[in-house]
Structures are given as structure tokens and as C-alpha cells.
Amino acid sequence: MKLRALMLCSILLVTGCATAVETEPTATPHPVASAPAPEDSYPAPDPDYMDAVLAKLGPVPRSEPFTPEGEVAALAADADFRWQTVTHFFPDEPRPPHTVIHIAEDGDYVESILPCFESRGVPVTLTAGNRGYGSDSNSREDLVNEYLCEVEYPGRPQPPFSATQLAYIYDYFVQFKAPCLDRLGYDIMPPVNAPTKEDFIAKWPRQGWNPTFVGIDDAEMAAVELACPNYPAGLR
């Protein structure tokens, strides 16, 4: 299953863009499975803890948005990267032309792309409290249709994090996220073993440390991320 992480990946900048020619979906619709909702037994957010720590961290630094030309280049680079998934399995597959139909904002991505998956018959399962999706596409047709949906309904490209933003993320991980997960009883790499802030910034996104957890199901993951958000709200 290929899990799609939403909106927090940096997209490489290149010049150029794919030729815009829309294709019509022809596959049989496929039902989309929903992830289970968080249960009452899972951790609940602690607003007092969240507010107190986040207040000490101060306002979240914002980045400058892409120029229109930069956004076009970023979407083209993302499409190139996604096509590599198809050619990894089917090197001789000709790349179909596409047009960008809708660029999704942060909370709109899954909702905007699901109808395309359904109309093209791409089998996907919603994950992370319906904020992400996983695909079991294995056939040539499924992989090509999955690619087309993802490049026709992309998320809004975001510039790479600045050094100021990465410094804030480091402080957020050390001062909020790691202690928050510890309060819930999850075993994580403690902040004492974290890289220095300077190394964290210099090596991002291969900094080698993120206080997180593994081996839990989608429902528990969604509940824990409500209590201890993976990244600070408003980052971008």
C-alpha cells in the first residue's frame, strides 16, 4: 500500500510544464473504503497543554508563496516524480498527456481527488481519519490512472521550508510533540537523542529524527494526531 502524505512534502523546482490535454476516464467505478473513526478509548486532545506550550513557541513562521511561474514549475516537477512510479514497474509505458483540472488547498485534497479515482476505477482506501489515502494499484492500467488523477487534481505546491521555519519545527518537536506523545504513554526517541538544531536544519528532510510512533492502526493514529499534531497548525 502506498500511503500518501498530505501537503507537507517539499516539491522540487524545475522549469517547464507538461502539455495540457485532458483525457476522459473510461474505467468502471470502484468503491472507496473509509478509515474507521477514532474511538472514545483513544487519547483526546488536551487544549490547556497545547495552548500553554504553543504560546511559548510564538507565532508560526510563514513562507512566501510561489510565484505563478514557480507554481507551474513545481507542478511539472511533481508530475515527473510521480511518473517514475509507473516507469519503475512498466518502463515501456508511454506517458499520457494531462491537464491540471483542480489545485487543492490543504483541507480539500482528498475530497477533490476521490471522484477521479472512483470514475477511473482506481482501488484506494482512506487512511489517517480520512485525511489521506492508500492505493493497492498493481496493474498497468491502475497505475496510469492513479498517476493521471494525482496530476490532474494535485495539492497546492508549497515552497521548501525556510531555516526559520525549520528552527520552529525543531522547537515544536522538542518542546511540544515529544512531551505530548510521552504524556500519552508512547515510547519514542527522547529529545536528548535528537540532533542539534543546527544539524536538524542543515540535514532536513534527512535529519534522522522525528518524535513519532509506529505499529498503530489508522483510527488510533487519527486520534493521536488530534492530541499531538504532527506539525504545528498554520505551518506554511
TIKEVO-804104 format. One record per atom (N, C-alpha, C, CB): residue in three letters; z, x, y. Coordinates in steps of 0.05 Angstrom, whole numbers, plus 5000, padded with zeros to 4 digits. Each point is the difference from the previous one (the first is absolute). Glycine has a CB too. Example, Ala and Ser with C-alpha at 12.3 -4.5 7.8 and 13.67 -1.06 7.14 Angstrom:
TIKEVO-804104
ALA515652644886/ALA500049825024/ALA500050185024/ALA502549624977/SER496150315044/SER500150165024/SER501449855022/SER495750244987/
This chain:
TIKEVO-804104
MET500050174976/MET500049835024/MET500050185025/MET502449634975/LYS495950315043/LYS499850155024/LYS501449865023/LYS495650204984/LEU506749895024/LEU501649865020/LEU499050085028/LEU504050004969/ARG495749805047/ARG499050045027/ARG502350015019/ARG495649774989/ALA504950455023/ALA502150025020/ALA498749925026/ALA502450364976/LEU499249475040/LEU498849875023/LEU500650145026/LEU500249584976/MET497850495039/MET499950055028/MET501550255009/MET499649525005/LEU501750634977/LEU501550235009/LEU498750264992/LEU504049734997/CYS493450274993/CYS498650244992/CYS498350105023/CYS500049864952/SER500150395054/SER498250125021/SER497250014989/SER503850275019/ILE494249664999/ILE497250004992/ILE498650245013/ILE500049494994/LEU498550674991/LEU498750235011/LEU497849925020/LEU501150254958/LEU498449915062/LEU497949955019/LEU497550154993/LEU503549935036/VAL494349934963/VAL497450124998/VAL498149865018/VAL500850134952/THR496849975051/THR498049875017/THR498249844982/THR500350365035/GLY498549434977/GLY498149844985/GLY501249754989/GLY497650414989/CYS500749415001/CYS500949754989/CYS498149904980/CYS502349895043/ALA498649944938/ALA498249894979/ALA498149805013/ALA503550074965/THR494249905023/THR498049815009/THR501149724996/THR496250324990/ALA503549505029/ALA501249744998/ALA498049804989/ALA503050115039/VAL497349824936/VAL498349794987/VAL501949844982/VAL495750295002/GLU504649465004/GLU501949844984/GLU498849924974/GLU502049835042/THR499650174937/THR499249914973/THR501449754993/THR499050474986/GLU499849364998/GLU501149754992/GLU501550034973/GLU496449755025/PRO506150154974/PRO501550014975/PRO498849814980/PRO504250135024/THR495649954950/THR498849834980/THR501849974975/THR495550155017/ALA506750004981/ALA501649994976/ALA501649744998/ALA500350505002/THR500649444974/THR501649774995/THR502850045012/THR497449894958/PRO503749915057/PRO502750045011/PRO502050064979/PRO498849695037/HIS503250484970/HIS502150084982/HIS502749935013/HIS497150374980/PRO504749515006/PRO502649935012/PRO501650255008/PRO500149584973/VAL501450405048/VAL501750225010/VAL502949934993/VAL496750125037/ALA504750064949/ALA502749964993/ALA501950085022/ALA498850074952/SER503349785053/SER501950065021/SER502450154989/SER498649595025/ALA502450594992/ALA502450154992/ALA502449815001/ALA498150435016/PRO503949614967/PRO502449835001/PRO501550035026/PRO500350034950/ALA501049765059/ALA501650015024/ALA502750144994/ALA497849575017/PRO503450565004/PRO502650124996/PRO502149804991/PRO498850345034/GLU502949744948/GLU502149834990/GLU502650035015/GLU497950024955/ASP503949785043/ASP502550015015/ASP501750244992/ASP499849515004/SER499950594972/SER501650224990/SER499250275011/SER500749744959/TYR497050275054/TYR499050255011/TYR501350055028/TYR495649954975/PRO504450305034/PRO501350065026/PRO498949845023/PRO500950464982/ALA500849485036/ALA499249855025/ALA500250205023/ALA501649554981/PRO496850405040/PRO500250175024/PRO502849995012/PRO495149945009/ASP505750285004/ASP502550015015/ASP499450055029/ASP502550184959/PRO497249605056/PRO499150035028/PRO501850185017/PRO498049554996/ASP504650435000/ASP501850165016/ASP499650304995/ASP503449634999/TYR496350454976/TYR499550284994/TYR497350085011/TYR502849964958/MET495249885038/MET497350075010/MET500050035030/MET498049764961/ASP503250055053/ASP499950015029/ASP501550245012/ASP499649505000/ALA502750564988/ALA501650225011/ALA498650274997/ALA504149744988/VAL494850314988/VAL498750264995/VAL497450015016/VAL502050034954/LEU496449765046/LEU497450015014/LEU500450025030/LEU498049734964/ALA504250165046/ALA500650025029/ALA500550295007/ALA501949545001/LYS499450614982/LYS500550295005/LYS497450165000/LYS504649954979/LEU493549975004/LEU497550144998/LEU498249965025/LEU500249954950/GLY500249835064/GLY498549955023/GLY497349864994/GLY502250395021/PRO496249575000/PRO497449864995/PRO498150164983/PRO500649785044/VAL497850074940/VAL498150134983/VAL497650115016/VAL501349694962/PRO498150565036/PRO497750115015/PRO497449874991/PRO502450445005/ARG495949505014/ARG497449884994/ARG497850205003/ARG501749565016/SER496150404969/SER497750185002/SER497849865017/SER501250214955/GLU497149955055/GLU497749905015/GLU498049894980/GLU500750335038/PRO498249434967/PRO498149884981/PRO497450165000/PRO502049555006/PHE496450424973/PHE497450124999/PHE498249895022/PHE500550064951/THR497750105059/THR497849905016/THR498249844982/THR500350395033/PRO497949444978/PRO498149864983/PRO498450194982/PRO499749645035/GLU499550594977/GLU498450194984/GLU501750124978/GLU497250105040/GLY505449964966/GLY501850114980/GLY500549804978/GLY502150285035/GLU498149474972/GLU500549794979/GLU497649984981/GLU503049755032/VAL494650264979/VAL497649994984/VAL499950234981/VAL497549765036/ALA503150484974/ALA500050244984/ALA502149994978/ALA498350265039/ALA504149634968/ALA502249984980/ALA499349814978/ALA503350115036/LEU495449664971/LEU499249814980/LEU497950124981/LEU501049625032/ALA497150534980/ALA498050134983/ALA501250214981/ALA496749935037/ALA505350224973/ALA501450194983/ALA501549874978/ALA500450315039/ASP500849464967/ASP501549854980/ASP498149904978/ASP503549875034/ALA494250034975/ALA498049904981/ALA499050224982/ALA498649655032/ASP500950594979/ASP499250234984/ASP502150074979/ASP497450185039/PHE505149814969/PHE502250074982/PHE500249794978/PHE502550225037/ARG497249534969/ARG500349794980/ARG497650004980/ARG502549725033/TRP495250364976/TRP497750024982/TRP500450214979/TRP497049845037/GLN504650364969/GLN500550214980/GLN501449884975/GLN500450335037/THR501149464966/THR501249874977/THR497949904981/THR503949875027/VAL493950014984/VAL497949904983/VAL498550234987/VAL499549605029/THR499750604986/THR498450224989/THR501650184981/THR497349995042/HIS505450004960/HIS501650144980/HIS499549904972/HIS503550085035/PHE496149664962/PHE499549884974/PHE497049964995/PHE504549785003/PHE494050175018/PHE497149954996/PHE498550175021/PHE500949524983/PRO498750735011/PRO498750195019/PRO497249915008/PRO502750364981/ASP495949495002/ASP497249935006/ASP499849745015/ASP498650254960/GLU503649625047/GLU499949745013/GLU499050035028/GLU503849834972/PRO494050025035/PRO499050015028/PRO502049865019/PRO495250024983/ARG505350105039/ARG501949885019/ARG498749775016/ARG502350455004/PRO498949314994/PRO498849775014/PRO500650015030/PRO500449734958/PRO497850175058/PRO500649985029/PRO502149785004/PRO495450165012/HIS505949855011/HIS502149805006/HIS500149965030/HIS502650124959/THR498849665049/THR500649965028/THR503049945001/THR495349835011/VAL506050255011/VAL502849935004/VAL500149715011/VAL501350495009/ILE499949344975/ILE500249725007/ILE502549935016/ILE497449894959/HIS504850235033/HIS502649945014/HIS501850244998/HIS499549514990/ILE501650585032/ILE502050215000/ILE502849885002/ILE496750335022/ALA504949714958/ALA502649874999/ALA502150155015/ALA498849824956/GLU503050045056/GLU502450125013/GLU502250034979/GLU498849795045/ASP503550314963/ASP502150074981/ASP500749784980/ASP501850305035/GLY498749464975/GLY500949784983/GLY497849834988/GLY504150005026/ASP493450084979/ASP497749844993/ASP498450104977/ASP499949875048/TYR500750384943/TYR498250134982/TYR499649864973/TYR501350425022/VAL500849534964/VAL499849884974/VAL498849725002/VAL503950274984/GLU497049585035/GLU499049735004/GLU497050005005/GLU504549865017/SER494550334998/SER497250005008/SER498250104977/SER501350085047/ILE499750104935/ILE498350114980/ILE500049844974/ILE500850445020/LEU501249404975/LEU500249854975/LEU497749824995/LEU504950035004/PRO494149815016/PRO497749834994/PRO497650154991/PRO501749695034/CYS497950554975/CYS497750174991/CYS500450074971/CYS499450185047/PHE503049914945/PHE500550064972/PHE499449764982/PHE503550345014/GLU497549434995/GLU499749754984/GLU497049934997/GLU504549845016/SER494050185006/SER497249914999/SER498350194984/SER500649795044/ARG500250474955/ARG498550194984/ARG501150044972/ARG498950235043/GLY503349634951/GLY501050024973/GLY501550264994/GLY496449714986/VAL504750425034/VAL501550254996/VAL502949934991/VAL497150255034/PRO503849844943/PRO502749934991/PRO502150175015/PRO498249884955/VAL503549985060/VAL502250145015/VAL502649844996/VAL496750185034/THR505549964969/THR502649884998/THR501650085025/THR500050014950/LEU501249795064/LEU501550065023/LEU502650154993/LEU498149595023/THR502750594994/THR502450164994/THR501650035026/THR497650254964/ALA504849875032/ALA501850065023/ALA500449755017/ALA498450475000/GLY502449314987/GLY500649765015/GLY497549885014/GLY504650175006/ASN493149874980/ASN497449895010/ASN499050155025/ASN501349564982/ARG499850685023/ARG499150175023/ARG498150224991/ARG504349905023/GLY495150114952/GLY498150204989/GLY498649884976/GLY502850385017/TYR495449774971/TYR498749904977/TYR499350234981/TYR498149615026/GLY501750324949/GLY499250194980/GLY497549904986/GLY504750164993/SER493550024999/SER497549924987/SER499850134973/SER497849955045/ASP501349894935/ASP499450104974/ASP497050034995/ASP504349794983/SER494250255038/SER497150024998/SER499350254984/SER499449775044/ASN499050194935/ASN499050224983/ASN497050004997/ASN504349984976/SER494449795026/SER497249984996/SER498550105025/SER500649614968/ARG496950475028/ARG498450095023/ARG499849785021/ARG497450304969/GLU502149465023/GLU499649785019/GLU502649955015/GLU496649794970/ASP505750215016/ASP502649955014/ASP500650225020/ASP501649764959/LEU497950495034/LEU500650215018/LEU498350005025/LEU501450274961/VAL496049665036/VAL498349985023/VAL500849765018/VAL496250214973/ASN504449575014/ASN500949765016/ASN502650055014/ASN497549714968/GLU504350445019/GLU502650065012/GLU499550185025/GLU502449964955/TYR495850245042/TYR499350175022/TYR498949845023/TYR499150374968/LEU499049445026/LEU498849855021/LEU502049835015/LEU495849994974/CYS506149895012/CYS502049845014/CYS501750175018/CYS500149684961/GLU500650565029/GLU501850175016/GLU498750115025/GLU502350114958/VAL495049935041/VAL498750115024/VAL499049775018/VAL498750414974/GLU501049355015/GLU499249785017/GLU502449875014/GLU496249924969/TYR506250115019/TYR502449895011/TYR502250215002/TYR498949554981/PRO500650665035/PRO501950235001/PRO502449935017/PRO496250324993/GLY505949845005/GLY502149995019/GLY499350155025/GLY503349974962/ARG498149975060/ARG499550135025/ARG500650304997/ARG501049585026/PRO497150604978/PRO500650294996/PRO502050095022/PRO495550084980/GLN506350105011/GLN502050105018/GLN499850315002/GLN503149624988/PRO497450485036/PRO499950295004/PRO502250144983/PRO498149945046/PRO501650314948/PRO502250154986/PRO502549995017/PRO496750304977/PHE505649725010/PHE502650005014/PHE500150265018/PHE502249744963/SER498950235060/SER500550235018/SER502550144991/SER497749775039/ALA502750474972/ALA502450154993/ALA502549855009/ALA497550435005/THR502449435017/THR502249845010/THR500749774980/THR498850115048/GLN499149764942/GLN500449794981/GLN501150114973/GLN496349745022/LEU502750494969/LEU501050114975/LEU502950095003/LEU495450154989/ALA505449955035/ALA502850065004/ALA501749754999/ALA498650395029/TYR500449394981/TYR501549754999/TYR500249904971/TYR498449885046/ILE499450154939/ILE500049914971/ILE502150174985/ILE495249875002/TYR504950395003/TYR502050174987/TYR502849905006/TYR496950395003/ASP503749565022/ASP502749915007/ASP500649734988/ASP499750255043/TYR498249584955/TYR500349734988/TYR500750044970/TYR496749795033/PHE501850384953/PHE500650054972/PHE502850104995/PHE495250104993/VAL505750095024/VAL502650144995/VAL502349825010/VAL497850445006/GLN501949435017/GLN502249855011/GLN500149714992/GLN499850315038/PHE497949584954/PHE500049714993/PHE499349954971/PHE498949905047/LYS498750184945/LYS499049924974/LYS501650114977/LYS495549975020/ALA505050294980/ALA501550124978/ALA502849874998/ALA497550435006/PRO504149555016/PRO502649874998/PRO499849714992/PRO501750325034/CYS496249544975/CYS499749724994/CYS499649964970/CYS498049925045/LEU500350244942/LEU499549994972/LEU502550084984/LEU495250095007/ASP506350105003/ASP502550084988/ASP502049785000/ASP499250475014/ARG501049385008/ARG501849775002/ARG499449794979/ARG500550095049/LEU496949894943/LEU499249804980/LEU500450114972/LEU496749815033/GLY504050444964/GLY500550114973/GLY497750134987/GLY503349664996/TYR494650415019/TYR497750134989/TYR500350315001/TYR497149615013/ASP502250524965/ASP500250294999/ASP497450115012/ASP503049994959/ILE497350165062/ILE497750125014/ILE500650305005/ILE498749555021/MET499350604987/MET500450275008/MET501650005026/MET495750164977/PRO506749965023/PRO501649985025/PRO498850165023/PRO504149954971/PRO496649975053/PRO499050135024/PRO500550305001/PRO500649575024/VAL501650524963/VAL500650285000/VAL497850174987/VAL504949894998/ASN493549984984/ASN497850144987/ASN497349955014/ASN502549964957/ALA497649905065/ALA497649945015/ALA499050255014/ALA501449525007/PRO496050494999/PRO498950235016/PRO501149995028/PRO495850014972/THR504050215042/THR500750005028/THR498149825015/THR501950464997/LYS498949455027/LYS498249835015/LYS497450155007/LYS504049775020/GLU496250494985/GLU497650155006/GLU498150014977/GLU502650285032/ASP498449774943/ASP498350004976/ASP498949734995/ASP502750374981/PHE498949425023/PHE499149734995/PHE497649945017/PHE504749864989/ILE495450215036/ILE497849955019/ILE497550174993/ILE503349895036/ALA497250364958/ALA497850194995/ALA498549934974/ALA502550355024/LYS498949554956/LYS498849954974/LYS499149724995/LYS502850374983/TRP497849445035/TRP499349724997/TRP496949974994/TRP503949875030/PRO495349964951/PRO501649824983/PRO500850124974/PRO497649635021/ARG502450634976/ARG500850144975/ARG502750145005/ARG495150064986/GLN506749795027/GLN502550125007/GLN502050024977/GLN499349825045/GLY500050054932/GLY501650034976/GLY502649855000/GLY497950434996/TRP502649395023/TRP502649854999/TRP499649745015/TRP502650434998/ASN498349364989/ASN500149735011/ASN502249864985/ASN495049995014/PRO507249934999/PRO502149874985/PRO499149734990/PRO503450235028/THR496049754946/THR498949764988/THR501149974972/THR495850045029/PHE503049784956/PHE501149944973/PHE497649914983/PHE504549875019/VAL495850154955/VAL497949934981/VAL501249844978/VAL497450425011/GLY500849464973/GLY500849864976/GLY501149735004/GLY500950434982/ILE498449445040/ILE500949725005/ILE497649825002/ILE504250165023/ASP496149584972/ASP497749825000/ASP499449925029/ASP501249844953/ASP496550015049/ASP499049925027/ASP502049835015/ASP495450024982/ALA506049805004/ALA501849825014/ALA502450165011/ALA498649624970/GLU502550565014/GLU502250165010/GLU499150185023/GLU502249984954/MET495450145042/MET498950185021/MET499849855027/MET497550264965/ALA501549495034/ALA499649855024/ALA502749945013/ALA495949794982/ALA506250155002/ALA502649945011/ALA501350255012/ALA500549644966/VAL499250595020/VAL501250255010/VAL498650085026/VAL501250144953/GLU496249825049/GLU498750085025/GLU500749825023/GLU496350174973/LEU504649595022/LEU501149835021/LEU502650125010/LEU497849594980/ALA503950515002/ALA502650115007/ALA499750275013/ALA502149744963/CYS496150435026/CYS499650275009/CYS497050055003/CYS504250164976/PRO494749755046/PRO497150035004/PRO499050294996/PRO500249615032/ASN497550414956/ASN498950264993/ASN499550175025/ASN498049814959/TYR501050065062/TYR499550135026/TYR501149825022/TYR495950244982/PRO504749885041/PRO501049845022/PRO498049795010/PRO502950385013/ALA498149394993/ALA498349795011/ALA498950095027/ALA502649644976/GLY494850305028/GLY498850075026/GLY498850285001/GLY503149695020/LEU496950444956/LEU498950275000/LEU496949995001/LEU504050174973/ARG494849895049/ARG497250005006/ARG499549915028/ARG498949924952/
